[in-house]
Amino acid sequence: MTRYQLNVKIHKQLDRSVMPLVTVLLLDWSVRERFHALDWLEKQNVDRDLYELMWVEIYDRVVPEVIEKVDTYITCGMKGLYNKHIGYNVGLLHAQGKVLNICDSDAVFPPDFIESIIKSFNLHNSDEPESIILMHYEWRTGSFYPDGMSNLEDLKKYKWLDLWANVGACASIKRHDAIRFGGFDEHPSYRGYMCGVYDLVWRMVNAGIPEIWHSDEVALWHFAHPDPVASFGQKFSRKLFKEITYPHLQGHALKAVEAFSTGRILPLQENPDVFKLRMSSRKIGTAFEEKYAWITNGKKFTLKDILNLYLFLFIMEPLRPTMRKILIFAQKTLGDRAYFFLKKMWYSLQHKKLT
């Protein structure tokens, strides 16, 4: 499938003597009209060195207010309709934390949000995070974010919808696990509005990694956008409709639901850099196996490869007993030199089945 043309630029990345435990990946595609999430993420009750704030912009927009407050700021330089999964993979590849958190980049965060991630993954007591999928609930309202809000008590003034398990709102996963399962699927069907972290989450669940929902005592709050989604139940939006490129199932990308239902664990279109990381982390037991581990260079067998194997199967294999007799005859009549020459040729033919 066609790869997207990117021009990834790192505008800021702090040098750290100690790597953070958690990377909070905040995504934008030149649509964010507010950046209050960064203020709430600065008000956490844990040491600021324990977590990294990463801003990934799918296009080229650089926001001075944001670049000042984050640890890492990356633009992807994508052209055409955005694909959030590509932005997620850029963040995954550059994240320094052991746990990667993906959440709404315009949410309000409680002060114990980062602490809840650290405790859930047992990061204070172990060098290696537990293999879990941690989900946080998110309260939603049809009201817009108010100017000047700085106290969580102000949230009580607004009417919040009943809490529901929104798998696209906030998920935390071990970075190594995200790579182990191929990262986020860059298949073209995920372009535009119907996409989300649940693509990877569901494939990890298929592999047996437990999905755990944190207590709603630590939940995010999300205010409405002026456009394309001003409030729940709004009328048809032409702008939003243009950003839906592929059929969906009740708001979830069809290919993600299909993967979940069929048990698939790898993406349809894997990011090549994630693929290299995933393959390099394999623990191969013997040098003998190395030959098979890299024999196709990450690609499928070609038609030429398969034809060569068929040729060997139906022609060379039946000739094996006859060739054995020929070798014995050659050794008796022509001597060892001819015998070893013919044997070497036969051996070479046997081991050149693949190009």
Secondary structure, DSSP 8 states (H G I E B T S, - for coil): --------EEEEE---SS--SEEEEEEESS-----HHHHHHTT-SS-GGGEEEEEEESSS---HHHHHH-SEEEE----SS--HHHHHHHHHHH--SSEEEEE-TT-B--TTHHHHHHHHTTTTT-SS--S-EEE--EEEEEEE--TT---GGGGGGS--------TTTEEEEEHHHHHHTTSS---GGG-BSS--THHHHHHHHHTT--EEE--TTS-EEEEE-SSS-SSTT----HHHHHTB-S-EETTEEHHHHHHHHHT--S-SS--HHHHHHHHHT-----HHHHHHHSTTTTS---HHHHHHHHHIIIIIHHHHHHHHHHHHHHHHHT-HHHHHHHHHHHHHHHT-S--
